[in-house]
């Protein structure tokens, strides 16, 4: 069983920054894709950013140039650096990993990010 533990959410003013962390209980070398998703009230969960084992990244258009996904293999952790936060970034953010060899995908419990003045 793979466990993901997110942290780093909170309340921030517009224009501020937060860094989310997702600690994974397995080596990142066993993972094909790591991603961050978010779900705002009344909306569907959407992809924010993801990174493949090969290092390729892609971002939602709404966060390009503001958010950066990165990994630390030594710490089995994936990060989401969020800068220039906007009101519409308010959501619960979830970490997701897709294991290699079709071994399944897993979700974290979510961390709340609230952007408010």
Secondary structure, DSSP 8 states (H G I E B T S, - for coil): ---EEEE--EEE-TT--EEEEEEESS-GGGEEEEEEEEE-TTS--EEEEEEETT--EEE-TTTTTTEEEEEEGGGTEEEEEE-S--GGG-EEEEEEEEEGGG--EEE---EEEEE--
